[in-house]
Every structure is written in C-alpha cells, then in structure tokens.
Amino acid sequence: MKQFALIQVLVLTTLFVFGQNKPVDFKRVKNMANSESYEKLFDRFMANDTTLTADDYVLIYYGQAYRKDYKPNARHDSIRALNICLNKPADSIDFRQVLRYTDMILNDFPFNIEQIFIKGIAYDKLGIKDSSYSWLFKYDKLIRAIISSGDGKTPRTAFVVVKITDEYAVLNALGLNFTG
C-alpha cells in the first residue's frame, strides 16, 4: 500500500509541475483516428513503446473515440471477478490471477486506465520490475494526456475524458475521492 501511495504522489506532483494545459485539437485527432498512422501508434502503444511522445498519447487516447469499435459504456465481464480477487486481505491476493484478469480486460479494452494501473501494481507485487515500470509508465502517460486537456477548474476548461471510468482514474491519480 505504501508503494501505491508513493506512485500516486509522484504522478500527482509531476502532473502539476510539468503539466501543459492546451486544448486538444479534436479535428486533427478525428482525421487521424482511422488512418494508418493511428494504427502504427496504436501498435506501438500495445507494445508498451516508451518512446511515444505526449502528443502521441493524446492522439491515441482521444482517437479511440472516433473509431467504429468505440464503446464508451461497455464493461468487461471479468471486472467483477477481478474486484472480488482484489478485495481480499492484501497478503492473500493472488497477483498472478490479477494479471490473468487484467490481460482479459485489456485485450478487449486496451485503454482501461484503471486496469493498466492495476496490472503495473500486480507486476510490482510479483517483483517483475521491468513489466511494472512499462505498465505504470503507460498509466502515467494516459493520465497526463487527459490532464493536459484542461485545468479542471471550470466546465469550459474541464479535463476531457472519453469514458466515464476515466473520470474516476483521473480523480484517483489526483488523490481525490468522488463525492457525487
């Protein structure tokens, strides 16, 4: 749990120190979302390519909303089973099982930010540091892509997300709780 809190503090700190708030060019994103260039970026994202830029992450994240397979409200059947697995006492969680569930979920929903974070933590708990780093890096970049879309202070400058679950991921990354 201490590592989880430390990761959240580091993400939160770097978001505010290095964050750049600029409007997302949705016209550009829409034009690119069904192109070969997007496919190449998506393939690099799936391969956990750490050389993707902040702009690449903006294009990849927001581009998903313009694709024909976009399902903003869909929920994977394995989410419930994963939550049951994670709600056990910390010392009895089977992190290999957690990885199996997150693999299934991310296979169908590769931009599920919460599952990307959980997968990074699971690898960390299993002592597989390189994989943990790759997944937490991806998590950080997706959160940064969202945070860079606004300042969150007014409806006009709100953070832009493409799925409701991403709202919760951003709140968690900022160390905030949903209250209604």
N, C-alpha and C positions, 0 to 999 in steps of 0.2 A: 504494500500500500504506500510506503514511503516513496518508492520509485515512481509510482503513478502520480503522486502529488508533485514530486520534483519535475516530472515531464510536463505536467500542466503548467507549473510556474514558469518553466523555461519557455514553453510555447507562448504563454501569455506575455512574458517580458519581451521576447523578440518580436512579437506581433506589434506591440506598441512602439518599440524602439526603432524598428526597421520598416514598419508598415508604410505602404504608399497607397493612399486612397485616390483612386481615379475611376471615373465611370467606365463600366465595361462597354466596349464597342460591340453591341449586340448585332448590328448589321454585319460586321466582319465575322463574328462568331457564326451567325446563321449561314453566311455564304460559304464558310469553311466546313461546317458540320457534316456535310455529306460528300466531302471531297476526298481525294486520295491522300492529300496532306494530313487531313484529320485521321485517316486510317493509320498512317505511319506514326503520328503522335500517340494514338491510342495503343498501337503495338508496343511502342517504347514504354508507355505508362504501365501496360500489363507486364512488361519485362522488368519492372522496377528500375528503369533507367534514371540514375541520379543526375544526369546531365541535362534533364529537361529544365527549361527556364521557368520563371514565374509566369511569363506570358504564355508559355506552352500549357501550364496548368490551368490558366484562365480559359484558354481555348478548349482544352479537353473537358474541364468541368462543365462550363456553360454550353459547350457544343452538344452534350448529351441531350439537352432539352429540345434540340432541333432534329433529332434523329427519329426515324419511324418506329423504332423499338423502345422509345422513351415511355416509361411507366412511373409517373411521379408518386402514385399512391400504392403501388404494388408492395407486397410484403412477402418475404420468403417463408416457406413452411418450417424451416429449421430454426427460425428466430426463437420460437417458444422453447424448443429443446435446448438451445444454447443458453437461454436465460435460466432455465432450470439448472443446467450444469454450473453456471456462474454464481448462482445463489446459494451454493453450498459453503460451508466454512472454508476459509482461504486455504488452509492446509490440506484439504481433501479434494480440491479442484483438479480434475484430470485435464491438464493443458494440452495433451495430445488430442483428446476428444474436442476440446475447444478449437484446435486447429482444423479438425475434420469439419466441424460445423461452419467455421468461417470460410473454409475453402468452398463448401457447397454454396453458401450465401454469395460470396464474392464471384463465383463462377457465373451466377445469374445477374448479380447487381455489383459490378466492379467498382462503382463509385460510392458504395455504402461506407461513409466515413467512420461511423461507429465500429463497424466490423473490421475495417483496416486498422484502427487503433487497438481493438481487442486482439487482433492477430499479432501485432507488434509486441504487445504485453505478454501474450502467451509464449512467443519465441523467447522473450527475455526471461520469463519464469523457467523455461526449459534450458536456459543457458546457451541458446543459439544466438549469439550477439549480432553476427552479421545480418541474419534474417530479421532480427528485431529492429536493427538500425534501418534496413531498407523499408520496412512497413511503417515505422514511425516517421521516417523521412517523407514518405508519400502522404501520410496523415497530415503532417505539418504543412506541406505544400498545398494540399487541398484546402485546409483551414485558411492559410494565407491568401489563397485565390479568392475565397469568399470575403475575408476581412478587407482585402484591397478594393472591393467593390463599393465601399462607402465608409461612413464613420459610425453608423448605427445610432446616431443621436436624434434624427428626425425621420419621419416617413419618407421624405424626399431624398435623404442621404442614407437610407437603411442599407444594411448588408443584403445582398441579393443571393437567394438560395434557389435551387431548382427542385428541392424536395423538402417536405415538412420535417423529416427526420434530420435533415442537415441543420435546421434551426437549433435543434437540441444539441447537435455536435458542436456548433459554434458556442452556444451557451456554456457547455461543459468545458470547452477549451479556454473560455474566458473566466472560468471559475464561478460562473453564475448558476443559479437554480431557476427553473421555470416555476412561476407562481400563478400564472393564469392570464 
